[in-house]
Amino acid sequence: MTDRDPFAEGERAARKNLPAEANPYQDGSDEHALWAAGHEKVASSTEARESEGD
């Protein structure tokens, strides 16, 4: 059994500025959705901080 956390992996990917298309999980899988949600959480908060500085 692995201890992979797709949500946390997606968050880390967004922090590394990897695009959402870098999602390593099969499209339509629960893991894909979790990874995407983690990525979106970080990406959207980063975008919000950047727009506040404009």
Long-range contacts (C-beta under 8 A, 24 or more apart in sequence): 4-31, 5-34, 6-30, 6-31, 6-32, 6-34, 6-35, 6-38, 7-34, 7-35, 7-37, 7-38, 8-38, 9-35, 9-38, 10-34, 10-35, 10-36, 10-37, 10-38, 10-39, 10-40, 10-41, 10-42, 11-38, 11-39, 11-41, 11-42, 13-38, 13-39, 14-38, 14-39, 14-40, 14-41, 14-42, 14-43, 14-46, 15-42
